[in-house]
């Protein structure tokens, strides 16, 4: 199966590094956002162009200069969305991350949260 067929919806989520790498390595189980999502299923993991300076770079054994940015590096399943009242934010529960051997450059302009990197599929 090619990486482009890995995500039936064709949808991607844009996340900053080192958080994408933490997801791929199994450390990060939730993606936190200010808005809920009803999206479920496998989505592409797009590593944003600009990484976080304050990320936990030692844990993932990488640094902001050498880590993948501006490309799709894998995929992950979104299985739930939970509101965390104490933090006043939503957690997209993530499972089964999959790293791609070869990164994919999106054809469409990345957006701050969800976007369609190869154009929207007609079924979804």
Secondary structure, DSSP 8 states (H G I E B T S, - for coil): --GGGS-TT-EEEEE-TTHHHHHHTT---EEEESS-----EEEEEEE-SS--TTS-HHHHT--TTTS--SEEEEEEEEEEEEEETTTTEEEEEEEEEEEEEEEE--SS---SSEEETT---TT-
